Amino acid sequence: MITFYSAKNLKEAFNTTIYHDFQNEVRNQLFNIYNSQKGNEFKFLDLLVKLDPYGVKEFTDQELSNLILLLKQLITTVHGNKTKKSLISLKVFCEEVQKTGNKLVALGD
């Protein structure tokens, strides 16, 4: 599982209580979409599927904006209630991170 945190910086991410869990089954579904996409249908999908499940990623402001665009696109095209709910929840979380001016930090298990 990958957990997204809202923090001022990478160091603060390890101590914050503002987070969103990103389940492996949702990520696996996105891998399937990634592998079957035609051309560059979901332009920023690699922001989610290429995250290191054991690593750390601090998103730039531009990457955060791109991730929100991707999530909006996926929400309108993905099937499955659980996946859609998870993507909506992550989008709302990312928008809140953006509003606060914090960084989005992804930490793998």
N, C-alpha and C positions, 0 to 999 in steps of 0.2 A: 504494500500500500504506500502511496505517496501522500504526504500531508502538506497542504499549502498554508503558509503563515502570513499574517499581516504584521510587518515590523519596520522600524526605522532603518535597520541594517541587518546584515547576516547574524551578527553576534546577538542582537536582541531577539531574533527568531527562535533561538534555542530556549528562551525564557518566557515567551509570550503565551497567553491563553487564547488568543484570537487566531483560530485556525479552521480549516476545512479539510476533511478526509476525502481522498479520491480513491475509490474502491478499485481493486484490480479487475473485477469483472467488467466495469465500465471501460476501463483502459483497454482491456482485451477487445471489447466491441469496437473501440476506436481504431485499434490495430487492424481489425478486419476491414473497416472502412478505408483506412490508409492504404492497405495492400490492394484494394479493389477499385480505388478511385481512377477515374479516367482523366489523364492529363494532370492538371493541377487544380482539380475541382475544389478541394479544401486547402487553400493556399497555406494556411498557418497550422495545419494539423500536426506537423512535426513538433510544435511547441509542447504538445501533450504526449505524443507517442514516443518521442525520442528522449524523454526525461529518464535519467539514470535512476532506477528503482532503489539504488543504494547510495546515491550521491546527493549533492546539494546544488540547487540552481537559484540564483537571484535574478529575477526578471528585470530588464530595463523598462523604463516607462513606455517605450515604443512596443516592446514585446507584450507588455500588459494590455495595451490598447489592441494589439493584433489578436491576443488571446480572447478578449471580449468579443471582437468581431467574429472570430471563429466559433465561439460558443453560441452566439446568436444564430449563425448559419446552421450549426449542427442541431440546435433545438428545433428548427423548422423542418429538418430532413430526417432526423434519426427516429427509429421505431423502438417501441418498448417504453412503458411507463416509468420503470425504475431508472433506466438510463436517462430519459428525458428529465426526470425530477432531479437527478444528480447533476446534470449539465446546467439546469436552471439555477440550482442552488450554488454551483461554482461560479456562474456568471454574476449572480447577485453579490457573492463574496468578493469577486474581483472588482466589481464596480464600487463596492465600499472601500476596498483598499485604495483604489484610484482616487476616490473623493477625499480620503484622509491624507493623501500624499505619501503614504507608506510604500514600502517595497513589497512585492509578492515574492515570497521565498518558498521553494519546494524542497522538502526533505524526504528522502527515501528511508525505508526501514533500516 
